[in-house]
Amino acid sequence: MRFALMHKTNPALEAGQAPDPDILIRADAVLEEMRQAGVLLTAEGLLPSKHGARITFPDGPPRVLDGPFTETKELVAGLSIIRVASRDEAIQWALRFAEVDPGTEIDILQLAD
């Protein structure tokens, strides 16, 4: 089973501030654990929304909106794709990331095969 672990952004990251170096070191350690366990397929950090765009369909043809986006609550700062045996195992790996940065929010979504 494959799962996406989507790490939500926060106002500091969205403003372009670099993450705390200690958090990056701890996150890299968790990613290395995932590599060693053979579950990590990919992991990527995302730039702030000012570098992005959004397509909407508001009663007509598509509209392209350039970032930044004012509502940051649902924006993703990082994405990991893992292959594990169960949803519970995916949750356990996500909890390891939660230990790295307390207060972070991580969505765990199963990918379609």
N, CA, C and O atoms as CSV, one atom per row, in Angstrom:
chain,resi,resn,atom,element,x,y,z
A,1,MET,N,N,0.844,-1.173,0.000
A,1,MET,CA,C,0.000,0.000,0.000
A,1,MET,C,C,0.894,1.243,0.000
A,1,MET,O,O,1.894,1.309,0.715
A,2,ARG,N,N,0.510,2.214,-0.812
A,2,ARG,CA,C,1.264,3.465,-0.839
A,2,ARG,C,C,0.448,4.564,-0.164
A,2,ARG,O,O,-0.775,4.628,-0.292
A,3,PHE,N,N,1.155,5.418,0.552
A,3,PHE,CA,C,0.523,6.534,1.248
A,3,PHE,C,C,1.311,7.809,1.001
A,3,PHE,O,O,2.536,7.793,0.878
A,4,ALA,N,N,0.579,8.913,0.930
A,4,ALA,CA,C,1.195,10.242,0.899
A,4,ALA,C,C,1.129,10.803,2.308
A,4,ALA,O,O,0.066,10.826,2.928
A,5,LEU,N,N,2.265,11.253,2.809
A,5,LEU,CA,C,2.323,11.973,4.085
A,5,LEU,C,C,2.530,13.432,3.713
A,5,LEU,O,O,3.600,13.814,3.239
A,6,MET,N,N,1.507,14.242,3.929
A,6,MET,CA,C,1.556,15.648,3.523
A,6,MET,C,C,1.691,16.524,4.757
A,6,MET,O,O,0.780,16.609,5.581
A,7,HIS,N,N,2.833,17.167,4.867
A,7,HIS,CA,C,3.160,18.005,6.015
A,7,HIS,C,C,2.660,19.415,5.733
A,7,HIS,O,O,3.074,20.042,4.758
A,8,LYS,N,N,1.775,19.908,6.583
A,8,LYS,CA,C,1.195,21.238,6.374
A,8,LYS,C,C,2.232,22.324,6.633
A,8,LYS,O,O,3.162,22.148,7.420
A,9,THR,N,N,2.049,23.442,5.957
A,9,THR,CA,C,2.942,24.573,6.148
A,9,THR,C,C,2.528,25.357,7.386
A,9,THR,O,O,1.524,25.045,8.026
A,10,ASN,N,N,3.305,26.365,7.711
A,10,ASN,CA,C,2.958,27.281,8.801
A,10,ASN,C,C,3.279,28.690,8.315
A,10,ASN,O,O,3.946,28.848,7.292
A,11,PRO,N,N,2.824,29.707,9.020
A,11,PRO,CA,C,3.047,31.082,8.542
A,11,PRO,C,C,4.516,31.431,8.314
A,11,PRO,O,O,4.831,32.163,7.376
A,12,ALA,N,N,5.412,30.927,9.147
A,12,ALA,CA,C,6.835,31.244,8.981
A,12,ALA,C,C,7.382,30.653,7.681
A,12,ALA,O,O,8.075,31.339,6.929
A,13,LEU,N,N,7.072,29.387,7.417
A,13,LEU,CA,C,7.535,28.763,6.178
A,13,LEU,C,C,6.910,29.437,4.967
A,13,LEU,O,O,7.581,29.667,3.960
A,14,GLU,N,N,5.632,29.752,5.065
A,14,GLU,CA,C,4.933,30.401,3.953
A,14,GLU,C,C,5.517,31.783,3.676
A,14,GLU,O,O,5.488,32.252,2.538
A,15,ALA,N,N,6.045,32.435,4.707
A,15,ALA,CA,C,6.676,33.752,4.538
A,15,ALA,C,C,8.089,33.633,3.969
A,15,ALA,O,O,8.739,34.643,3.700
A,16,GLY,N,N,8.563,32.405,3.788
A,16,GLY,CA,C,9.875,32.206,3.189
A,16,GLY,C,C,11.004,32.009,4.176
A,16,GLY,O,O,12.166,31.921,3.781
A,17,GLN,N,N,10.671,31.936,5.475
A,17,GLN,CA,C,11.717,31.688,6.466
A,17,GLN,C,C,12.190,30.237,6.356
A,17,GLN,O,O,11.392,29.320,6.162
A,18,ALA,N,N,13.479,30.055,6.482
A,18,ALA,CA,C,14.032,28.701,6.447
A,18,ALA,C,C,13.612,27.944,7.703
A,18,ALA,O,O,13.498,28.536,8.776
A,19,PRO,N,N,13.383,26.645,7.575
A,19,PRO,CA,C,13.071,25.853,8.765
A,19,PRO,C,C,14.237,25.875,9.747
A,19,PRO,O,O,15.385,26.094,9.360
A,20,ASP,N,N,13.934,25.649,10.996
A,20,ASP,CA,C,14.956,25.539,12.034
A,20,ASP,C,C,15.938,24.434,11.631
A,20,ASP,O,O,15.508,23.319,11.332
A,21,PRO,N,N,17.239,24.713,11.614
A,21,PRO,CA,C,18.218,23.694,11.206
A,21,PRO,C,C,18.127,22.410,12.026
A,21,PRO,O,O,18.354,21.324,11.492
A,22,ASP,N,N,17.801,22.517,13.310
A,22,ASP,CA,C,17.674,21.330,14.150
A,22,ASP,C,C,16.518,20.453,13.674
A,22,ASP,O,O,16.618,19.226,13.685
A,23,ILE,N,N,15.424,21.086,13.256
A,23,ILE,CA,C,14.282,20.332,12.732
A,23,ILE,C,C,14.682,19.616,11.446
A,23,ILE,O,O,14.311,18.461,11.240
A,24,LEU,N,N,15.435,20.290,10.582
A,24,LEU,CA,C,15.880,19.660,9.334
A,24,LEU,C,C,16.769,18.451,9.606
A,24,LEU,O,O,16.650,17.426,8.934
A,25,ILE,N,N,17.652,18.568,10.580
A,25,ILE,CA,C,18.534,17.448,10.932
A,25,ILE,C,C,17.710,16.261,11.422
A,25,ILE,O,O,17.950,15.122,11.023
A,26,ARG,N,N,16.731,16.541,12.298
A,26,ARG,CA,C,15.895,15.452,12.824
A,26,ARG,C,C,15.015,14.850,11.722
A,26,ARG,O,O,14.811,13.637,11.682
A,27,ALA,N,N,14.494,15.701,10.827
A,27,ALA,CA,C,13.675,15.196,9.719
A,27,ALA,C,C,14.512,14.318,8.790
A,27,ALA,O,O,14.053,13.267,8.341
A,28,ASP,N,N,15.732,14.749,8.505
A,28,ASP,CA,C,16.620,13.934,7.669
A,28,ASP,C,C,16.895,12.581,8.318
A,28,ASP,O,O,17.007,11.572,7.622
A,29,ALA,N,N,17.004,12.555,9.639
A,29,ALA,CA,C,17.229,11.291,10.348
A,29,ALA,C,C,16.032,10.358,10.182
A,29,ALA,O,O,16.206,9.156,9.982
A,30,VAL,N,N,14.815,10.904,10.266
A,30,VAL,CA,C,13.617,10.078,10.068
A,30,VAL,C,C,13.568,9.573,8.627
A,30,VAL,O,O,13.252,8.407,8.390
A,31,LEU,N,N,13.879,10.438,7.671
A,31,LEU,CA,C,13.900,10.006,6.270
A,31,LEU,C,C,14.923,8.893,6.054
A,31,LEU,O,O,14.672,7.955,5.296
A,32,GLU,N,N,16.066,8.995,6.715
A,32,GLU,CA,C,17.077,7.939,6.599
A,32,GLU,C,C,16.564,6.636,7.214
A,32,GLU,O,O,16.811,5.557,6.673
A,33,GLU,N,N,15.852,6.729,8.340
A,33,GLU,CA,C,15.225,5.531,8.922
A,33,GLU,C,C,14.270,4.898,7.920
A,33,GLU,O,O,14.240,3.677,7.766
A,34,MET,N,N,13.488,5.739,7.236
A,34,MET,CA,C,12.532,5.237,6.245
A,34,MET,C,C,13.261,4.563,5.081
A,34,MET,O,O,12.831,3.518,4.592
A,35,ARG,N,N,14.365,5.168,4.643
A,35,ARG,CA,C,15.158,4.566,3.559
A,35,ARG,C,C,15.698,3.207,3.999
A,35,ARG,O,O,15.604,2.221,3.268
A,36,GLN,N,N,16.266,3.171,5.204
A,36,GLN,CA,C,16.840,1.924,5.719
A,36,GLN,C,C,15.774,0.838,5.868
A,36,GLN,O,O,16.051,-0.344,5.661
A,37,ALA,N,N,14.552,1.246,6.228
A,37,ALA,CA,C,13.451,0.293,6.381
A,37,ALA,C,C,12.857,-0.106,5.029
A,37,ALA,O,O,12.051,-1.033,4.953
A,38,GLY,N,N,13.256,0.597,3.962
A,38,GLY,CA,C,12.766,0.274,2.627
A,38,GLY,C,C,11.363,0.760,2.331
A,38,GLY,O,O,10.722,0.254,1.409
A,39,VAL,N,N,10.860,1.741,3.095
A,39,VAL,CA,C,9.488,2.206,2.879
A,39,VAL,C,C,9.407,3.527,2.109
A,39,VAL,O,O,8.356,3.841,1.550
A,40,LEU,N,N,10.475,4.294,2.066
A,40,LEU,CA,C,10.432,5.618,1.443
A,40,LEU,C,C,10.569,5.514,-0.072
A,40,LEU,O,O,11.547,4.967,-0.580
A,41,LEU,N,N,9.575,6.046,-0.791
A,41,LEU,CA,C,9.638,6.101,-2.249
A,41,LEU,C,C,10.175,7.448,-2.716
A,41,LEU,O,O,10.997,7.506,-3.630
A,42,THR,N,N,9.717,8.524,-2.096
A,42,THR,CA,C,10.223,9.862,-2.403
A,42,THR,C,C,9.852,10.812,-1.275
A,42,THR,O,O,8.921,10.558,-0.511
A,43,ALA,N,N,10.585,11.895,-1.185
A,43,ALA,CA,C,10.284,12.952,-0.208
A,43,ALA,C,C,10.721,14.274,-0.825
A,43,ALA,O,O,11.834,14.389,-1.339
A,44,GLU,N,N,9.847,15.263,-0.772
A,44,GLU,CA,C,10.130,16.565,-1.373
A,44,GLU,C,C,9.604,17.675,-0.483
A,44,GLU,O,O,8.541,17.552,0.125
A,45,GLY,N,N,10.358,18.756,-0.416
A,45,GLY,CA,C,9.877,19.974,0.220
A,45,GLY,C,C,9.289,20.880,-0.851
A,45,GLY,O,O,9.757,20.885,-1.990
A,46,LEU,N,N,8.274,21.638,-0.494
A,46,LEU,CA,C,7.624,22.544,-1.440
A,46,LEU,C,C,7.958,23.984,-1.092
A,46,LEU,O,O,8.081,24.337,0.081
A,47,LEU,N,N,8.103,24.811,-2.112
A,47,LEU,CA,C,8.348,26.235,-1.907
A,47,LEU,C,C,7.067,26.920,-1.450
A,47,LEU,O,O,5.982,26.367,-1.630
A,48,PRO,N,N,7.166,28.109,-0.862
A,48,PRO,CA,C,5.968,28.855,-0.462
A,48,PRO,C,C,5.032,29.097,-1.652
A,48,PRO,O,O,5.458,29.066,-2.806
A,49,SER,N,N,3.766,29.335,-1.354
A,49,SER,CA,C,2.746,29.453,-2.399
A,49,SER,C,C,2.968,30.631,-3.339
A,49,SER,O,O,2.367,30.667,-4.413
A,50,LYS,N,N,3.806,31.591,-2.974
A,50,LYS,CA,C,4.062,32.710,-3.893
A,50,LYS,C,C,4.724,32.218,-5.178
A,50,LYS,O,O,4.731,32.930,-6.182
A,51,HIS,N,N,5.277,31.011,-5.155
A,51,HIS,CA,C,5.901,30.426,-6.336
A,51,HIS,C,C,4.927,29.547,-7.115
A,51,HIS,O,O,5.301,28.962,-8.130
A,52,GLY,N,N,3.686,29.449,-6.652
A,52,GLY,CA,C,2.731,28.528,-7.251
A,52,GLY,C,C,1.578,29.217,-7.950
A,52,GLY,O,O,1.541,30.440,-8.083
A,53,ALA,N,N,0.648,28.406,-8.388
A,53,ALA,CA,C,-0.571,28.874,-9.041
A,53,ALA,C,C,-1.696,27.921,-8.660
A,53,ALA,O,O,-1.457,26.799,-8.212
A,54,ARG,N,N,-2.909,28.382,-8.845
A,54,ARG,CA,C,-4.096,27.572,-8.556
A,54,ARG,C,C,-5.067,27.758,-9.714
A,54,ARG,O,O,-5.260,28.876,-10.192
A,55,ILE,N,N,-5.670,26.683,-10.159
A,55,ILE,CA,C,-6.679,26.761,-11.209
A,55,ILE,C,C,-8.038,26.558,-10.562
A,55,ILE,O,O,-8.247,25.595,-9.824
A,56,THR,N,N,-8.968,27.480,-10.845
A,56,THR,CA,C,-10.335,27.369,-10.332
A,56,THR,C,C,-11.307,27.386,-11.506
A,56,THR,O,O,-10.965,27.822,-12.606
A,57,PHE,N,N,-12.504,26.912,-11.261
A,57,PHE,CA,C,-13.560,26.876,-12.268
A,57,PHE,C,C,-14.791,27.567,-11.690
A,57,PHE,O,O,-15.741,26.896,-11.286
A,58,PRO,N,N,-14.788,28.897,-11.646
A,58,PRO,CA,C,-15.866,29.632,-10.976
A,58,PRO,C,C,-17.052,29.949,-11.883
A,58,PRO,O,O,-17.277,31.134,-12.133
A,59,ASP,N,N,-17.791,29.041,-12.374
A,59,ASP,CA,C,-18.928,29.328,-13.269
A,59,ASP,C,C,-18.467,29.746,-14.658
A,59,ASP,O,O,-18.905,30.781,-15.160
A,60,GLY,N,N,-17.636,29.004,-15.261
A,60,GLY,CA,C,-17.180,29.350,-16.598
A,60,GLY,C,C,-15.844,28.712,-16.890
A,60,GLY,O,O,-15.516,27.655,-16.350
A,61,PRO,N,N,-15.069,29.360,-17.750
A,61,PRO,CA,C,-13.772,28.788,-18.099
A,61,PRO,C,C,-12.816,28.807,-16.912
A,61,PRO,O,O,-13.008,29.570,-15.965
A,62,PRO,N,N,-11.801,27.977,-16.965
A,62,PRO,CA,C,-10.837,27.940,-15.862
A,62,PRO,C,C,-10.155,29.289,-15.663
A,62,PRO,O,O,-9.885,30.017,-16.618
A,63,ARG,N,N,-9.883,29.600,-14.402
A,63,ARG,CA,C,-9.118,30.798,-14.044
A,63,ARG,C,C,-7.838,30.351,-13.375
A,63,ARG,O,O,-7.848,29.455,-12.531
A,64,VAL,N,N,-6.742,30.973,-13.751
A,64,VAL,CA,C,-5.456,30.688,-13.124
A,64,VAL,C,C,-5.156,31.817,-12.152
A,64,VAL,O,O,-5.085,32.983,-12.541
A,65,LEU,N,N,-4.983,31.465,-10.890
A,65,LEU,CA,C,-4.651,32.437,-9.852
A,65,LEU,C,C,-3.202,32.227,-9.448
A,65,LEU,O,O,-2.799,31.114,-9.108
A,66,ASP,N,N,-2.430,33.288,-9.486
A,66,ASP,CA,C,-1.045,33.210,-9.038
A,66,ASP,C,C,-0.984,33.335,-7.529
A,66,ASP,O,O,-1.781,34.053,-6.925
A,67,GLY,N,N,-0.022,32.625,-6.911
A,67,GLY,CA,C,0.196,32.756,-5.474
A,67,GLY,C,C,0.819,34.095,-5.180
A,67,GLY,O,O,1.200,34.794,-6.119
A,68,PRO,N,N,0.945,34.488,-3.951
A,68,PRO,CA,C,0.688,33.658,-2.768
A,68,PRO,C,C,-0.803,33.573,-2.452
A,68,PRO,O,O,-1.600,34.412,-2.873
A,69,PHE,N,N,-1.148,32.545,-1.707
A,69,PHE,CA,C,-2.523,32.324,-1.298
A,69,PHE,C,C,-2.681,32.743,0.153
A,69,PHE,O,O,-1.848,32.417,0.999
A,70,THR,N,N,-3.752,33.467,0.433
A,70,THR,CA,C,-3.922,34.027,1.777
A,70,THR,C,C,-4.253,32.961,2.810
A,70,THR,O,O,-3.820,33.065,3.958
A,71,GLU,N,N,-5.002,31.952,2.434
A,71,GLU,CA,C,-5.368,30.890,3.375
A,71,GLU,C,C,-4.287,29.814,3.335
A,71,GLU,O,O,-4.196,29.055,2.370
A,72,THR,N,N,-3.474,29.752,4.377
A,72,THR,CA,C,-2.356,28.804,4.385
A,72,THR,C,C,-2.674,27.513,5.129
A,72,THR,O,O,-1.874,26.578,5.108
A,73,LYS,N,N,-3.818,27.450,5.779
A,73,LYS,CA,C,-4.155,26.306,6.629
A,73,LYS,C,C,-4.063,24.965,5.893
A,73,LYS,O,O,-3.669,23.959,6.484
A,74,GLU,N,N,-4.420,24.948,4.624
A,74,GLU,CA,C,-4.443,23.693,3.872
A,74,GLU,C,C,-3.236,23.511,2.961
A,74,GLU,O,O,-3.154,22.512,2.246
A,75,LEU,N,N,-2.300,24.453,2.971
A,75,LEU,CA,C,-1.142,24.345,2.092
A,75,LEU,C,C,-0.138,23.327,2.625
A,75,LEU,O,O,0.016,23.157,3.834
A,76,VAL,N,N,0.525,22.668,1.716
A,76,VAL,CA,C,1.476,21.614,2.052
A,76,VAL,C,C,2.901,22.151,1.939
A,76,VAL,O,O,3.246,22.808,0.956
A,77,ALA,N,N,3.725,21.871,2.945
A,77,ALA,CA,C,5.131,22.294,2.938
A,77,ALA,C,C,6.052,21.174,2.478
A,77,ALA,O,O,7.138,21.428,1.956
A,78,GLY,N,N,5.615,19.937,2.671
A,78,GLY,CA,C,6.438,18.800,2.291
A,78,GLY,C,C,5.582,17.578,2.034
A,78,GLY,O,O,4.479,17.447,2.564
A,79,LEU,N,N,6.106,16.690,1.217
A,79,LEU,CA,C,5.356,15.516,0.804
A,79,LEU,C,C,6.293,14.318,0.779
A,79,LEU,O,O,7.373,14.371,0.191
A,80,SER,N,N,5.872,13.250,1.417
A,80,SER,CA,C,6.607,11.984,1.356
A,80,SER,C,C,5.656,10.920,0.841
A,80,SER,O,O,4.483,10.892,1.213
A,81,ILE,N,N,6.159,10.049,-0.013
A,81,ILE,CA,C,5.381,8.907,-0.478
A,81,ILE,C,C,6.071,7.663,0.076
A,81,ILE,O,O,7.271,7.460,-0.112
A,82,ILE,N,N,5.282,6.838,0.764
A,82,ILE,CA,C,5.836,5.625,1.364
A,82,ILE,C,C,5.051,4.403,0.904
A,82,ILE,O,O,3.883,4.504,0.527
A,83,ARG,N,N,5.707,3.250,0.939
A,83,ARG,CA,C,5.041,1.972,0.667
A,83,ARG,C,C,5.166,1.142,1.937
A,83,ARG,O,O,6.264,0.808,2.381
A,84,VAL,N,N,4.011,0.818,2.509
A,84,VAL,CA,C,3.967,0.075,3.768
A,84,VAL,C,C,2.891,-1.003,3.683
A,84,VAL,O,O,2.136,-1.060,2.713
A,85,ALA,N,N,2.824,-1.850,4.693
A,85,ALA,CA,C,1.881,-2.966,4.691
A,85,ALA,C,C,0.472,-2.567,5.108
A,85,ALA,O,O,-0.492,-3.259,4.780
A,86,SER,N,N,0.345,-1.442,5.838
A,86,SER,CA,C,-0.973,-1.105,6.370
A,86,SER,C,C,-1.095,0.394,6.653
A,86,SER,O,O,-0.105,1.124,6.704
A,87,ARG,N,N,-2.323,0.816,6.831
A,87,ARG,CA,C,-2.604,2.202,7.230
A,87,ARG,C,C,-1.959,2.488,8.585
A,87,ARG,O,O,-1.399,3.565,8.795
A,88,ASP,N,N,-2.037,1.536,9.488
A,88,ASP,CA,C,-1.441,1.725,10.817
A,88,ASP,C,C,0.063,1.970,10.732
A,88,ASP,O,O,0.601,2.796,11.469
A,89,GLU,N,N,0.741,1.257,9.838
A,89,GLU,CA,C,2.178,1.475,9.678
A,89,GLU,C,C,2.449,2.875,9.121
A,89,GLU,O,O,3.404,3.533,9.535
A,90,ALA,N,N,1.616,3.329,8.188
A,90,ALA,CA,C,1.763,4.695,7.655
A,90,ALA,C,C,1.591,5.721,8.769
A,90,ALA,O,O,2.327,6.705,8.838
A,91,ILE,N,N,0.623,5.484,9.633
A,91,ILE,CA,C,0.395,6.395,10.761
A,91,ILE,C,C,1.614,6.408,11.680
A,91,ILE,O,O,2.011,7.469,12.161
A,92,GLN,N,N,2.206,5.252,11.926
A,92,GLN,CA,C,3.382,5.200,12.799
A,92,GLN,C,C,4.546,6.002,12.220
A,92,GLN,O,O,5.254,6.688,12.958
A,93,TRP,N,N,4.748,5.921,10.903
A,93,TRP,CA,C,5.810,6.727,10.292
A,93,TRP,C,C,5.482,8.214,10.379
A,93,TRP,O,O,6.367,9.030,10.637
A,94,ALA,N,N,4.230,8.567,10.168
A,94,ALA,CA,C,3.836,9.980,10.278
A,94,ALA,C,C,4.049,10.487,11.702
A,94,ALA,O,O,4.445,11.637,11.897
A,95,LEU,N,N,3.793,9.649,12.685
A,95,LEU,CA,C,4.030,10.043,14.075
A,95,LEU,C,C,5.507,10.317,14.337
A,95,LEU,O,O,5.842,11.163,15.166
A,96,ARG,N,N,6.389,9.610,13.639
A,96,ARG,CA,C,7.829,9.888,13.780
A,96,ARG,C,C,8.133,11.315,13.317
A,96,ARG,O,O,8.932,12.015,13.938
A,97,PHE,N,N,7.493,11.741,12.225
A,97,PHE,CA,C,7.678,13.120,11.771
A,97,PHE,C,C,7.069,14.103,12.755
A,97,PHE,O,O,7.616,15.186,12.960
A,98,ALA,N,N,5.960,13.750,13.362
A,98,ALA,CA,C,5.321,14.638,14.341
A,98,ALA,C,C,6.240,14.859,15.541
A,98,ALA,O,O,6.222,15.934,16.142
A,99,GLU,N,N,7.038,13.859,15.894
A,99,GLU,CA,C,8.010,14.013,16.988
A,99,GLU,C,C,9.097,15.021,16.624
A,99,GLU,O,O,9.630,15.707,17.497
A,100,VAL,N,N,9.422,15.110,15.346
A,100,VAL,CA,C,10.467,16.015,14.860
A,100,VAL,C,C,10.058,17.469,15.043
A,100,VAL,O,O,10.873,18.306,15.429
A,101,ASP,N,N,8.797,17.765,14.766
A,101,ASP,CA,C,8.307,19.144,14.796
A,101,ASP,C,C,6.947,19.177,15.489
A,101,ASP,O,O,5.913,19.215,14.822
A,102,PRO,N,N,6.940,19.162,16.830
A,102,PRO,CA,C,5.667,19.166,17.556
A,102,PRO,C,C,4.794,20.340,17.115
A,102,PRO,O,O,5.279,21.453,16.909
A,103,GLY,N,N,3.522,20.072,16.979
A,103,GLY,CA,C,2.593,21.103,16.530
A,103,GLY,C,C,2.334,21.052,15.038
A,103,GLY,O,O,1.432,21.721,14.535
A,104,THR,N,N,3.127,20.255,14.328
A,104,THR,CA,C,2.904,20.134,12.891
A,104,THR,C,C,1.648,19.312,12.632
A,104,THR,O,O,1.219,18.528,13.479
A,105,GLU,N,N,1.074,19.498,11.473
A,105,GLU,CA,C,-0.096,18.716,11.079
A,105,GLU,C,C,0.283,17.923,9.839
A,105,GLU,O,O,0.850,18.469,8.893
A,106,ILE,N,N,-0.032,16.637,9.849
A,106,ILE,CA,C,0.327,15.756,8.739
A,106,ILE,C,C,-0.919,15.003,8.295
A,106,ILE,O,O,-1.564,14.326,9.096
A,107,ASP,N,N,-1.254,15.127,7.018
A,107,ASP,CA,C,-2.337,14.334,6.444
A,107,ASP,C,C,-1.744,13.042,5.904
A,107,ASP,O,O,-0.672,13.047,5.300
A,108,ILE,N,N,-2.445,11.938,6.124
A,108,ILE,CA,C,-2.015,10.620,5.667
A,108,ILE,C,C,-3.100,10.110,4.728
A,108,ILE,O,O,-4.210,9.802,5.163
A,109,LEU,N,N,-2.779,10.023,3.448
A,109,LEU,CA,C,-3.772,9.612,2.457
A,109,LEU,C,C,-3.245,8.446,1.637
A,109,LEU,O,O,-2.119,8.475,1.140
A,110,GLN,N,N,-4.083,7.413,1.501
A,110,GLN,CA,C,-3.681,6.262,0.699
A,110,GLN,C,C,-3.781,6.625,-0.776
A,110,GLN,O,O,-4.732,7.281,-1.201
A,111,LEU,N,N,-2.791,6.192,-1.553
A,111,LEU,CA,C,-2.783,6.435,-2.989
A,111,LEU,C,C,-3.510,5.304,-3.703
A,111,LEU,O,O,-3.449,4.149,-3.282
A,112,ALA,N,N,-4.190,5.644,-4.773
A,112,ALA,CA,C,-4.854,4.635,-5.590
A,112,ALA,C,C,-3.801,3.844,-6.352
A,112,ALA,O,O,-2.799,4.399,-6.805
A,113,ASP,N,N,-4.035,2.557,-6.489
A,113,ASP,CA,C,-3.098,1.715,-7.258
A,113,ASP,C,C,-3.571,1.556,-8.676
A,113,ASP,O,O,-2.916,0.884,-9.473
